[in-house]
Amino acid sequence: MGMMEIEQRLGWYGKIPAAGDFVNRNLPRELTAWWDKWLQHGLAALKQSQDEAAARAFAAAPLWNFAIPSGPGAGAVQFGCIAASRDRVGRLYPLCVSLYLPVGMYEPRMLDSAGEYFHQAGVGLLMAVRHGCAADQLERALQPARGAATAMTTVAVSGSASATNRGSDIMDILNAGQPAPAQAIAGKRALAWAELPSVFNPGSHTSYWWTNQADGAAMRSYVHGGALNATLFATLFSSYAGVRR
């Protein structure tokens, strides 16, 4: 499994404050449509509630990591991060980063080694939704996430979780526009939800959601059964109801 193959399986989609409409990089059309169906449904329910507090809660919602199996996930296993966002004129719509894999490519060791990937995906999203970077800048900001995705899949395939622990300067990576070497980042950061690798089933219909802590958010997690729906959207973006503290 080559580096380019994995990097080509990481894409992002949604709205950012620096753009006037939807932006998409490297996410296949069928996955974009799958995400849009759920997000539009959730946003419609939010608007119909006419609850100003809910709209404010959306704007202040934390970033959420996700592990979505192939059952409700448009035929692909997806690992990534989603954030509340808006476009240049203020229209609300989330922004998500997703690493999408055929179910047969998944190995449990991927999640064991995925802590750095989720962290770097969150760092990239923060640069877009809170610091206003443009689409091309976001693409560069996600290069460390691509390197971490390669590292976590390499560890899984090789069956070895060993890696060098030398530090890396993230700003140097961003400025160079190149992913960090896989061996330099695999295993650098523990997965916040330690039990997840033992319970995640890539062929099931149960998805897992937990806060990305790149911005210092407290750890919260949520387990959702079945298709992504308005209830899940409201849980993630309008309240913490049902979320473990």
C-alpha positions as CSV (number, residue, x, y, z in Angstrom):
1,M,0.0,0.0,0.0
2,G,1.9,3.1,-1.2
3,M,1.9,6.6,0.3
4,M,0.2,8.1,-2.7
5,E,-2.6,5.6,-2.6
6,I,-3.4,6.5,1.0
7,E,-3.0,10.2,0.4
8,Q,-5.4,10.1,-2.4
9,R,-8.0,8.6,0.0
10,L,-8.0,11.7,2.2
11,G,-10.4,14.4,1.2
12,W,-12.4,17.3,2.6
13,Y,-15.7,19.0,1.9
14,G,-18.0,21.7,3.2
15,K,-17.9,25.5,3.6
16,I,-15.2,27.8,4.9
17,P,-15.3,31.5,5.9
18,A,-12.8,32.4,3.2
19,A,-15.0,31.1,0.3
20,G,-18.4,32.0,-1.0
21,D,-19.7,28.5,-1.7
22,F,-18.9,24.8,-1.2
23,V,-15.3,23.7,-1.4
24,N,-14.2,20.1,-2.1
25,R,-10.8,18.5,-2.4
26,N,-10.4,14.8,-3.3
27,L,-13.6,13.6,-1.9
28,P,-15.5,11.4,-4.4
29,R,-18.8,12.5,-5.7
30,E,-20.8,9.7,-4.0
31,L,-19.2,10.5,-0.6
32,T,-19.8,14.2,-1.1
33,A,-23.5,13.5,-1.8
34,W,-23.7,11.2,1.2
35,W,-22.3,13.8,3.6
36,D,-24.5,16.5,2.0
37,K,-27.7,14.5,2.5
38,W,-27.1,14.2,6.2
39,L,-25.8,17.7,6.8
40,Q,-28.6,19.4,4.8
41,H,-31.2,17.4,6.8
42,G,-29.6,18.4,10.1
43,L,-29.3,22.1,9.1
44,A,-33.0,22.1,7.9
45,A,-34.1,20.8,11.3
46,L,-32.0,23.4,13.0
47,K,-33.5,26.2,11.0
48,Q,-37.1,24.9,11.5
49,S,-36.6,25.0,15.2
50,Q,-36.2,28.8,15.0
51,D,-34.2,28.5,18.2
52,E,-31.5,31.2,18.4
53,A,-29.8,29.4,21.2
54,A,-29.4,26.3,19.0
55,A,-27.9,28.5,16.2
56,R,-25.4,30.0,18.7
57,A,-24.6,26.5,20.0
58,F,-23.8,25.4,16.4
59,A,-21.3,28.2,16.1
60,A,-19.7,27.3,19.4
61,A,-19.7,23.5,18.9
62,P,-16.5,21.6,19.4
63,L,-14.7,19.7,16.6
64,W,-15.7,16.1,16.5
65,N,-13.7,13.1,15.4
66,F,-15.5,10.2,13.8
67,A,-15.1,6.5,13.0
68,I,-17.9,5.5,10.6
69,P,-18.2,1.9,9.4
70,S,-19.2,0.9,5.9
71,G,-22.8,0.1,6.8
72,P,-24.0,3.8,7.0
73,G,-20.9,5.2,5.4
74,A,-21.6,5.0,1.7
75,G,-19.8,1.7,1.4
76,A,-16.5,3.0,2.8
77,V,-15.0,3.0,6.3
78,Q,-14.3,6.7,7.2
79,F,-12.0,8.2,9.8
80,G,-11.9,12.0,10.2
81,C,-13.0,15.2,11.8
82,I,-15.9,17.6,11.3
83,A,-16.4,21.2,12.5
84,A,-19.2,23.7,12.5
85,S,-18.5,26.3,9.8
86,R,-20.0,28.9,7.5
87,D,-19.2,30.5,4.1
88,R,-18.1,34.1,3.5
89,V,-21.7,35.5,3.7
90,G,-22.6,33.6,6.9
91,R,-24.5,30.6,5.6
92,L,-24.0,27.7,8.1
93,Y,-22.6,24.4,6.9
94,P,-20.0,22.1,8.5
95,L,-16.5,21.3,7.1
96,C,-15.3,17.7,7.3
97,V,-12.0,15.9,6.6
98,S,-12.4,12.2,5.8
99,L,-10.0,9.3,5.2
100,Y,-12.1,6.8,3.3
101,L,-11.1,3.2,2.9
102,P,-12.6,0.0,1.5
103,V,-13.8,-2.2,4.3
104,G,-11.2,-4.9,3.3
105,M,-8.4,-2.4,3.8
106,Y,-9.2,-1.8,7.5
107,E,-7.0,-3.2,10.2
108,P,-7.6,-2.7,13.9
109,R,-4.0,-1.4,14.4
110,M,-5.0,1.6,12.2
111,L,-7.0,3.0,15.1
112,D,-4.4,2.1,17.6
113,S,-2.0,4.3,15.7
114,A,-4.5,7.0,14.6
115,G,-4.1,9.6,17.5
116,E,-1.7,11.8,15.5
117,Y,-3.9,11.6,12.4
118,F,-7.0,12.8,14.2
119,H,-5.0,15.6,15.9
120,Q,-3.6,16.9,12.7
121,A,-7.0,16.8,11.0
122,G,-8.3,18.9,13.8
123,V,-5.4,21.4,13.5
124,G,-6.1,21.8,9.8
125,L,-9.9,22.3,10.3
126,L,-9.2,24.9,13.0
127,M,-7.0,26.9,10.6
128,A,-10.0,27.1,8.2
129,V,-13.0,27.6,10.5
130,R,-11.4,29.8,13.2
131,H,-8.4,31.4,11.5
132,G,-9.9,32.1,8.0
133,C,-7.4,30.3,5.8
134,A,-8.3,29.9,2.1
135,A,-8.9,26.5,0.4
136,D,-5.3,26.2,-0.9
137,Q,-4.0,27.0,2.5
138,L,-6.2,24.4,4.1
139,E,-5.0,21.9,1.6
140,R,-1.4,22.6,2.8
141,A,-2.4,22.6,6.4
142,L,-3.7,19.1,6.0
143,Q,-0.4,17.7,4.8
144,P,0.6,16.6,8.3
145,A,-2.7,14.7,8.5
146,R,-1.9,13.0,5.2
147,G,1.5,12.0,6.6
148,A,-0.1,10.7,9.8
149,A,-2.7,8.7,7.7
150,T,0.1,7.1,5.8
151,A,1.9,6.3,9.1
152,M,-1.1,4.7,10.7
153,T,-1.8,2.5,7.7
154,T,1.8,1.5,7.4
155,V,1.9,0.5,11.0
156,A,-1.2,-1.6,10.5
157,V,0.1,-3.4,7.4
158,S,3.5,-4.0,8.8
159,G,2.2,-5.1,12.2
160,S,4.8,-3.0,13.9
161,A,3.8,0.0,16.1
162,S,7.4,1.1,16.6
163,A,8.5,4.4,15.3
164,T,11.0,7.1,16.0
165,N,9.8,9.7,18.5
166,R,11.8,12.7,17.3
167,G,9.8,15.9,17.3
168,S,8.8,17.9,14.2
169,D,8.0,21.5,13.6
170,I,4.5,21.7,12.2
171,M,5.0,25.1,10.8
172,D,8.0,23.9,8.9
173,I,5.8,21.2,7.4
174,L,3.1,23.7,6.4
175,N,5.6,26.1,4.9
176,A,7.2,23.4,2.9
177,G,3.8,22.0,1.8
178,Q,5.1,18.5,2.2
179,P,3.9,15.6,4.5
180,A,6.1,14.6,7.3
181,P,7.9,11.2,6.9
182,A,5.7,8.4,8.2
183,Q,8.3,7.0,10.5
184,A,8.6,10.4,12.3
185,I,5.0,10.6,13.2
186,A,3.6,7.1,13.7
187,G,2.7,6.5,17.3
188,K,3.5,10.0,18.5
189,R,0.1,10.6,20.0
190,A,-2.2,8.2,21.8
191,L,-5.8,7.8,20.6
192,A,-8.0,9.8,23.1
193,W,-10.7,7.0,23.0
194,A,-8.5,4.1,24.1
195,E,-11.3,1.5,23.9
196,L,-12.3,2.4,20.3
197,P,-10.1,-0.1,18.4
198,S,-11.5,-3.0,20.4
199,V,-15.2,-2.1,19.7
200,F,-15.2,-0.6,16.2
201,N,-16.6,-3.0,13.6
202,P,-15.8,-1.8,10.0
203,G,-18.8,-3.7,8.6
204,S,-21.4,-2.6,11.2
205,H,-23.9,0.2,11.4
206,T,-22.6,1.8,14.6
207,S,-20.5,5.0,14.3
208,Y,-18.4,6.6,16.9
209,W,-17.9,10.3,17.6
210,W,-15.6,12.0,20.1
211,T,-14.3,15.5,20.6
212,N,-11.1,16.5,18.9
213,Q,-8.9,18.1,21.5
214,A,-6.6,20.2,19.2
215,D,-8.3,23.3,20.6
216,G,-8.3,22.0,24.2
217,A,-11.9,20.7,24.3
218,A,-12.8,18.3,27.1
219,M,-13.1,14.6,26.1
220,R,-16.7,13.7,25.2
221,S,-17.9,10.7,23.2
222,Y,-21.1,9.5,21.6
223,V,-22.1,6.2,20.0
224,H,-24.7,6.3,17.2
225,G,-26.6,3.3,15.7
226,G,-27.9,3.3,12.2
227,A,-28.0,6.0,9.5
228,L,-26.7,9.5,10.3
229,N,-29.8,11.6,11.1
230,A,-31.1,14.9,12.6
231,T,-30.8,13.5,16.1
232,L,-27.1,12.9,15.7
233,F,-26.6,16.3,14.1
234,A,-28.4,18.0,17.0
235,T,-26.3,16.1,19.5
236,L,-23.0,17.1,17.9
237,F,-23.8,20.7,17.0
238,S,-26.6,21.9,19.2
239,S,-26.2,20.2,22.6
240,Y,-24.2,17.7,24.6
241,A,-27.3,15.6,25.4
242,G,-26.4,12.0,25.7
243,V,-22.7,12.6,25.4
244,R,-20.4,11.0,27.9
245,R,-18.5,13.4,30.1
